[in-house]
Amino acid sequence: MNILSPVRRITSFVCLIAGIIMFVASLYMDIFKVKNDARGTLLVVGAILIIAGLYFFPTLKHHRTIINILFLFPLLFTFAVTVIIPLLLGIYYSFTDWNGIKMTEFVGFANYSKMFNQPAFIWSIILTFLFVIFNMILVNLVGFLLALLCTTKIKGLGFFRASYFLPNLIGGIVLGYIWQFIFANVVTDLLNQQWSWLANSNTAFMAIIIVYIWQYAGYIMLIYITGLTTVPRDVLEASAIDGAGALQTLFKIKIPMIASTITICTFLTLTSAFKQFDVNLALTGGKGSIASFMGKYLSNGTEMIALNIYTTAINDRSYSLGQAKAVLFFIILATVSILQVRISNKKEVEM
C-alpha cells in the first residue's frame, strides 16, 4: 500500500477516530464507575486502533517520527496509566469527599483548609524540611569521604566498597526494626543509659538521621566514586608536578571537575529524604511527645510528611484529606527539586 494512497488515508483516519472514541469511552466508564464488562476490551482495542492509525498515517515527512513514537508507546502508555492519570485523579479527588471507594459531593478547598488547621501536619512539614537539610549535607559529606577513601591505593578496596554499599540493600522496614533493637538495647548498654534514644522526640529524630545516613551513604558513595574516577589522570599528575598538595588538588581540581556528579547526588538525597517513609514507620512509627506546638499537645513528634499522609488516609480513613496532603507534598517536592537543580547547574557553570 502506497504511503500516500487514498485507501491508506481512509484506513488511518478510521482507525484513529474509532480508537480515540473507544479509549475515551473506557476511561469514562472507569472514572465514573459505569458497570460494563466491555470497558477493558474497549481500552485495549482502542489503544491498538490508535497505534494502527498512527502507523498508516499518510505522511512522508513525519512517518519516521511516528514509527519512533510507536516503539515508545508501550512505555509512554504505562507511564500515563500508572503516573499521569492517577496524579490527575488524585488532584480531582482532593476537592471531593472521596472515601477511598466513592465520592458523593464536591467540597472545593475544604480539605486544604482543614489540613492547614492541623498542627500535627504543620509539624510534620517542618520536621521533614529539617530532616532534608541535615541529610543533604551529612549523606553527601559521608558519601564523598567514603568515595575518597575507596579511590585511594589501599588494599581490599572491593571489600570496603561492598561493605559500605551493603546497608542500601536492606529494606527500610527491616532496617528500622534492626536499629530499633540497637537503640533500645546496644546503645543504652554502651552509654549506660536507662532509656532508649527512641523514647525522646529529639534523640529519636537524631536516630532516624543516623539510620538514614548509614543506609544511603554507601549508594551515594558509588556515584561519587564514578565521578572521581573520571577525573583525567594527566591533570592530577600535572597538578602534582606543579606542587599542589592533597587539599589543593581536592578543592581546586577534583571537586570542580565532578560538579555534575555533586548535582546528581544532591538531587537524589533531596528527593529521597523528602520521601522518607519506611524507616520512619519501622523505627518510631512517628510517635513522640511535643509539649506545645501552635497551642496544642502533639503525639507525632517524629512523624514526617509521607508517614503523616499514610496515617491520615489509612489509619484515620480520611482518604480525600490524605489526597489533598499528597498533592501539596507533590507541589513542595517538585518546586524544591527544580530550584535545587537550577541552583546546582549555575554553580557548575561558575566552577
LUMLUMRO-753393 format. One line per field, with one value per residue (C-alpha): residue number from 1; residue in three letters; y negated, z, x. Coordinates in Angstrom, 1 decimal, always signed. Last residue first. Example, Ala and Ser with C-alpha at 12.3 -4.5 7.8 and 13.67 -1.06 7.14 Angstrom:
# LUMLUMRO-753393
num c(2/1)
residu c(SER/ALA)
north c(+1.1/+4.5)
up c(+7.1/+7.8)
east c(+13.7/+12.3)
# end
This chain:
# LUMLUMRO-753393
num c(351/350/349/348/347/346/345/344/343/342/341/340/339/338/337/336/335/334/333/332/331/330/329/328/327/326/325/324/323/322/321/320/319/318/317/316/315/314/313/312/311/310/309/308/307/306/305/304/303/302/301/300/299/298/297/296/295/294/293/292/291/290/289/288/287/286/285/284/283/282/281/280/279/278/277/276/275/274/273/272/271/270/269/268/267/266/265/264/263/262/261/260/259/258/257/256/255/254/253/252/251/250/249/248/247/246/245/244/243/242/241/240/239/238/237/236/235/234/233/232/231/230/229/228/227/226/225/224/223/222/221/220/219/218/217/216/215/214/213/212/211/210/209/208/207/206/205/204/203/202/201/200/199/198/197/196/195/194/193/192/191/190/189/188/187/186/185/184/183/182/181/180/179/178/177/176/175/174/173/172/171/170/169/168/167/166/165/164/163/162/161/160/159/158/157/156/155/154/153/152/151/150/149/148/147/146/145/144/143/142/141/140/139/138/137/136/135/134/133/132/131/130/129/128/127/126/125/124/123/122/121/120/119/118/117/116/115/114/113/112/111/110/109/108/107/106/105/104/103/102/101/100/99/98/97/96/95/94/93/92/91/90/89/88/87/86/85/84/83/82/81/80/79/78/77/76/75/74/73/72/71/70/69/68/67/66/65/64/63/62/61/60/59/58/57/56/55/54/53/52/51/50/49/48/47/46/45/44/43/42/41/40/39/38/37/36/35/34/33/32/31/30/29/28/27/26/25/24/23/22/21/20/19/18/17/16/15/14/13/12/11/10/9/8/7/6/5/4/3/2/1)
residu c(MET/GLU/VAL/GLU/LYS/LYS/ASN/SER/ILE/ARG/VAL/GLN/LEU/ILE/SER/VAL/THR/ALA/LEU/ILE/ILE/PHE/PHE/LEU/VAL/ALA/LYS/ALA/GLN/GLY/LEU/SER/TYR/SER/ARG/ASP/ASN/ILE/ALA/THR/THR/TYR/ILE/ASN/LEU/ALA/ILE/MET/GLU/THR/GLY/ASN/SER/LEU/TYR/LYS/GLY/MET/PHE/SER/ALA/ILE/SER/GLY/LYS/GLY/GLY/THR/LEU/ALA/LEU/ASN/VAL/ASP/PHE/GLN/LYS/PHE/ALA/SER/THR/LEU/THR/LEU/PHE/THR/CYS/ILE/THR/ILE/THR/SER/ALA/ILE/MET/PRO/ILE/LYS/ILE/LYS/PHE/LEU/THR/GLN/LEU/ALA/GLY/ALA/GLY/ASP/ILE/ALA/SER/ALA/GLU/LEU/VAL/ASP/ARG/PRO/VAL/THR/THR/LEU/GLY/THR/ILE/TYR/ILE/LEU/MET/ILE/TYR/GLY/ALA/TYR/GLN/TRP/ILE/TYR/VAL/ILE/ILE/ILE/ALA/MET/PHE/ALA/THR/ASN/SER/ASN/ALA/LEU/TRP/SER/TRP/GLN/GLN/ASN/LEU/LEU/ASP/THR/VAL/VAL/ASN/ALA/PHE/ILE/PHE/GLN/TRP/ILE/TYR/GLY/LEU/VAL/ILE/GLY/GLY/ILE/LEU/ASN/PRO/LEU/PHE/TYR/SER/ALA/ARG/PHE/PHE/GLY/LEU/GLY/LYS/ILE/LYS/THR/THR/CYS/LEU/LEU/ALA/LEU/LEU/PHE/GLY/VAL/LEU/ASN/VAL/LEU/ILE/MET/ASN/PHE/ILE/VAL/PHE/LEU/PHE/THR/LEU/ILE/ILE/SER/TRP/ILE/PHE/ALA/PRO/GLN/ASN/PHE/MET/LYS/SER/TYR/ASN/ALA/PHE/GLY/VAL/PHE/GLU/THR/MET/LYS/ILE/GLY/ASN/TRP/ASP/THR/PHE/SER/TYR/TYR/ILE/GLY/LEU/LEU/LEU/PRO/ILE/ILE/VAL/THR/VAL/ALA/PHE/THR/PHE/LEU/LEU/PRO/PHE/LEU/PHE/LEU/ILE/ASN/ILE/ILE/THR/ARG/HIS/HIS/LYS/LEU/THR/PRO/PHE/PHE/TYR/LEU/GLY/ALA/ILE/ILE/LEU/ILE/ALA/GLY/VAL/VAL/LEU/LEU/THR/GLY/ARG/ALA/ASP/ASN/LYS/VAL/LYS/PHE/ILE/ASP/MET/TYR/LEU/SER/ALA/VAL/PHE/MET/ILE/ILE/GLY/ALA/ILE/LEU/CYS/VAL/PHE/SER/THR/ILE/ARG/ARG/VAL/PRO/SER/LEU/ILE/ASN/MET)
north c(-26.2/-29.0/-26.9/-24.1/-26.6/-27.6/-24.0/-23.5/-26.4/-25.1/-21.6/-22.7/-25.0/-22.2/-19.8/-22.3/-23.0/-19.4/-18.3/-21.1/-20.6/-16.8/-17.2/-19.6/-16.9/-14.3/-16.4/-16.8/-13.0/-12.4/-14.7/-12.8/-9.5/-10.2/-6.6/-7.7/-4.8/-4.5/-8.1/-10.2/-7.8/-7.4/-11.2/-11.7/-9.0/-10.8/-14.2/-13.2/-11.9/-12.2/-14.3/-12.6/-12.9/-16.6/-18.9/-22.0/-25.8/-26.1/-23.5/-22.6/-19.6/-17.7/-14.0/-11.3/-8.7/-8.7/-4.9/-5.2/-2.9/-1.0/-3.9/-6.4/-3.8/-3.1/-6.6/-9.0/-10.8/-14.1/-12.4/-10.5/-13.6/-15.6/-12.8/-12.1/-15.8/-16.4/-13.3/-14.4/-17.9/-16.6/-14.4/-17.4/-19.3/-16.4/-18.6/-21.4/-18.9/-17.2/-20.2/-23.2/-21.7/-18.2/-19.1/-21.9/-19.6/-17.0/-19.5/-21.2/-21.2/-21.9/-18.3/-17.1/-19.4/-17.9/-14.3/-15.1/-16.6/-13.6/-11.2/-12.8/-12.9/-10.2/-8.0/-10.8/-10.8/-7.1/-7.1/-9.8/-7.7/-4.7/-6.8/-8.0/-4.4/-3.8/-7.0/-5.8/-3.2/-4.5/-8.1/-7.1/-5.3/-8.2/-10.7/-8.4/-8.3/-12.1/-12.3/-9.8/-11.9/-14.9/-13.1/-11.1/-7.4/-6.4/-7.2/-4.4/-5.0/-3.9/-4.9/-3.2/-4.6/-1.2/+0.5/-2.0/-1.8/+2.0/+2.4/-0.1/-1.8/+1.5/+3.1/+0.2/+0.3/+3.8/+2.9/-0.1/+1.8/+4.5/+1.8/-0.1/+3.0/+3.9/+3.4/-0.1/+1.3/+3.3/+0.3/-0.4/+3.2/+3.7/+0.7/+1.8/+5.3/+4.1/+1.7/+4.5/+3.0/-0.8/-2.8/-5.5/-5.6/-4.0/-6.5/-9.4/-7.7/-7.3/-11.0/-11.8/-9.5/-11.0/-14.6/-13.8/-12.0/-14.7/-17.8/-16.5/-14.6/-17.6/-19.8/-17.0/-16.1/-19.8/-20.1/-17.0/-18.2/-21.5/-19.6/-17.1/-20.0/-21.6/-18.2/-17.8/-21.4/-20.6/-23.9/-23.7/-20.2/-21.5/-24.4/-22.0/-19.5/-22.3/-23.7/-22.6/-20.1/-18.3/-15.7/-12.0/-10.3/-6.6/-3.9/-5.5/-7.8/-10.7/-13.9/-16.0/-18.5/-16.1/-13.6/-15.8/-16.2/-12.4/-11.7/-13.9/-12.1/-8.7/-9.5/-10.8/-8.0/-4.4/-4.8/-7.6/-5.8/-2.5/-4.3/-6.1/-2.8/-0.9/-3.9/-4.3/-2.0/-3.8/-7.2/-6.0/-5.0/-8.4/-10.2/-8.0/-8.9/-12.7/-13.9/-11.1/-11.5/-9.3/-7.9/-4.1/-3.6/-6.3/-4.7/-1.2/-2.6/-4.3/-1.1/+1.0/-1.5/-1.4/+2.4/+2.5/-0.1/+1.2/+4.7/+3.4/+1.4/+4.4/+5.7/+2.5/+1.1/-2.7/-3.6/-7.3/-7.1/-3.6/-4.1/-7.5/-5.8/-3.1/-5.7/-7.8/-4.7/-3.6/-7.0/-7.5/-4.1/-4.7/-8.1/-6.9/-3.6/-5.4/-8.2/-5.7/-3.4/-6.4/-7.7/-4.2/-3.7/-7.1/-6.3/-8.5/-5.7/-3.3/+0.0)
up c(+38.7/+37.8/+35.3/+37.8/+40.3/+37.9/+37.4/+41.2/+41.5/+38.7/+40.1/+43.6/+42.4/+40.3/+43.3/+45.7/+43.5/+42.6/+46.3/+47.5/+44.8/+45.3/+49.1/+48.5/+46.3/+48.9/+51.6/+49.5/+49.0/+52.7/+53.2/+50.5/+52.0/+55.6/+56.8/+60.0/+59.8/+56.0/+54.6/+57.6/+58.7/+55.2/+54.7/+58.1/+57.1/+53.9/+55.7/+58.6/+62.0/+64.8/+67.3/+66.5/+70.0/+69.8/+72.5/+71.0/+71.3/+67.9/+69.2/+72.9/+74.8/+71.8/+72.5/+70.1/+67.8/+64.1/+64.0/+65.7/+63.8/+61.5/+60.2/+59.9/+58.3/+55.7/+55.0/+53.8/+50.6/+51.4/+52.2/+48.9/+46.9/+48.5/+48.5/+44.8/+43.9/+45.9/+44.4/+40.8/+41.4/+43.0/+40.0/+37.7/+39.8/+39.4/+37.8/+40.3/+43.2/+41.8/+40.7/+43.0/+46.2/+46.1/+44.4/+46.9/+49.7/+48.6/+47.9/+44.5/+43.7/+39.9/+39.3/+41.5/+39.5/+36.2/+37.5/+38.5/+35.1/+33.4/+35.3/+34.0/+36.6/+35.5/+38.6/+40.9/+39.3/+39.4/+43.0/+43.8/+42.4/+44.5/+47.6/+47.1/+47.5/+50.5/+52.2/+52.0/+54.8/+57.4/+56.7/+57.0/+60.3/+61.8/+60.7/+62.2/+65.5/+65.6/+65.4/+68.2/+70.2/+69.9/+70.3/+73.4/+73.9/+70.7/+72.3/+74.8/+78.5/+81.5/+79.9/+80.4/+77.1/+75.8/+77.4/+76.1/+72.7/+72.5/+73.9/+72.7/+70.1/+68.6/+68.7/+66.9/+64.6/+63.4/+63.3/+61.1/+58.7/+58.2/+57.3/+55.1/+53.1/+53.3/+50.0/+51.0/+54.1/+51.8/+50.0/+52.7/+52.9/+49.1/+48.7/+51.6/+50.3/+46.7/+48.1/+49.9/+49.9/+49.9/+46.8/+47.2/+45.4/+48.2/+50.8/+48.6/+47.9/+51.7/+52.2/+49.4/+50.9/+54.4/+53.1/+50.7/+53.5/+56.0/+54.0/+52.2/+55.4/+57.7/+55.3/+54.4/+58.0/+58.9/+56.0/+57.1/+60.7/+59.5/+57.3/+60.0/+62.5/+60.0/+59.8/+63.6/+64.0/+61.8/+60.5/+57.3/+56.7/+57.1/+54.6/+52.0/+52.6/+52.3/+49.1/+47.0/+48.6/+45.5/+46.6/+47.0/+46.3/+46.0/+47.2/+49.0/+51.0/+48.4/+49.9/+47.0/+46.0/+46.8/+44.5/+41.4/+42.3/+42.9/+39.5/+37.8/+39.6/+39.0/+35.2/+34.9/+37.0/+36.4/+33.3/+31.7/+32.4/+31.1/+27.9/+27.5/+27.9/+25.5/+23.1/+22.7/+19.6/+18.2/+18.8/+16.7/+13.9/+14.1/+13.8/+10.7/+9.1/+9.7/+6.2/+4.1/+5.5/+5.3/+8.8/+8.5/+11.6/+13.5/+12.7/+13.7/+17.1/+17.7/+16.7/+19.2/+22.0/+21.3/+21.2/+24.7/+26.3/+24.7/+25.9/+29.4/+29.2/+27.9/+31.3/+31.9/+35.2/+35.0/+37.8/+36.8/+36.2/+34.7/+32.4/+31.2/+30.6/+28.5/+26.5/+25.9/+24.5/+22.4/+20.9/+20.3/+18.6/+16.3/+15.2/+14.8/+13.0/+10.6/+9.9/+9.1/+7.0/+5.0/+4.3/+3.5/+1.0/-0.5/-1.3/+0.2/+1.8/-1.1/+0.0)
east c(+33.1/+30.8/+29.0/+28.5/+27.2/+24.5/+23.6/+23.4/+21.0/+18.8/+18.8/+17.9/+15.1/+13.6/+13.8/+12.3/+9.3/+8.6/+8.8/+6.6/+4.0/+4.0/+3.6/+0.6/-1.0/-0.3/-1.9/-5.0/-5.0/-4.8/-7.8/-9.7/-8.8/-9.7/-9.7/-7.8/-5.4/-5.1/-5.5/-4.4/-1.7/-0.3/-0.2/+1.5/+4.1/+5.0/+5.1/+7.3/+6.3/+8.8/+6.8/+3.5/+1.9/+1.3/+0.0/-1.6/-1.1/+0.6/+3.1/+3.2/+4.5/+5.7/+5.7/+6.9/+5.4/+6.0/+6.0/+9.4/+11.8/+9.5/+7.5/+10.3/+12.5/+9.7/+8.7/+11.3/+10.0/+11.7/+14.9/+14.9/+14.2/+17.0/+19.5/+19.0/+19.2/+22.3/+23.9/+23.1/+24.4/+27.6/+28.1/+27.7/+30.3/+32.8/+35.5/+35.1/+35.5/+38.6/+40.7/+40.8/+39.3/+40.8/+44.1/+44.6/+43.8/+46.3/+49.1/+49.8/+53.5/+53.3/+54.3/+51.4/+49.0/+50.3/+49.8/+46.2/+45.5/+47.2/+45.0/+41.8/+39.0/+36.6/+37.5/+36.2/+32.8/+32.3/+33.5/+31.0/+28.2/+29.3/+29.5/+25.9/+24.8/+27.0/+25.7/+22.0/+21.6/+24.0/+22.9/+19.3/+20.0/+21.8/+19.0/+16.3/+18.3/+18.7/+14.9/+14.6/+17.0/+14.8/+11.5/+12.5/+11.8/+13.7/+17.0/+16.3/+16.2/+18.3/+21.6/+24.9/+26.2/+27.2/+24.2/+21.7/+23.3/+23.0/+19.5/+16.8/+19.0/+20.2/+16.8/+15.2/+18.1/+17.2/+13.5/+14.2/+16.5/+13.8/+11.3/+13.8/+14.8/+18.5/+20.4/+21.4/+23.2/+25.6/+27.1/+29.7/+30.7/+30.8/+33.1/+35.3/+35.7/+36.4/+39.1/+40.9/+44.3/+44.7/+45.6/+43.0/+39.7/+37.7/+38.8/+37.8/+34.4/+33.9/+34.6/+32.1/+29.4/+29.9/+29.6/+26.8/+24.8/+25.6/+24.6/+21.5/+20.6/+20.6/+18.6/+16.1/+15.4/+14.8/+12.4/+10.6/+10.3/+8.8/+6.3/+5.4/+4.8/+2.3/+0.5/+0.3/-0.8/-3.9/-5.5/-3.6/-5.1/-8.6/-8.3/-6.9/-9.7/-12.3/-10.9/-13.8/-16.2/-17.5/-20.1/-20.8/-17.5/-16.7/-14.4/-11.5/-13.8/-13.9/-15.3/-14.2/-11.5/-8.6/-10.4/-9.6/-5.9/-5.7/-7.4/-4.8/-2.0/-3.5/-3.8/-0.2/+1.6/+0.5/-1.7/+0.4/+3.7/+2.4/+1.2/+4.5/+6.5/+4.2/+4.2/+8.0/+8.1/+5.0/+6.7/+9.7/+7.3/+5.6/+8.9/+9.8/+6.4/+6.8/+7.8/+6.3/+2.8/-0.3/-0.9/-0.9/+1.2/-0.7/-4.0/-2.6/-1.4/-4.7/-6.5/-4.4/-5.1/-8.9/-8.8/-7.1/-9.4/-12.6/-11.8/-11.3/-14.6/-16.6/-17.8/-19.8/-20.7/-20.0/-17.7/-17.4/-13.6/-13.6/-16.5/-15.1/-11.7/-13.3/-15.2/-12.1/-10.2/-13.1/-13.6/-9.9/-9.6/-12.5/-11.2/-7.7/-8.6/-11.0/-8.4/-5.6/-7.8/-9.1/-5.5/-4.2/-7.0/-6.4/-2.7/+0.0/+2.1/+1.5/+0.0)
# end
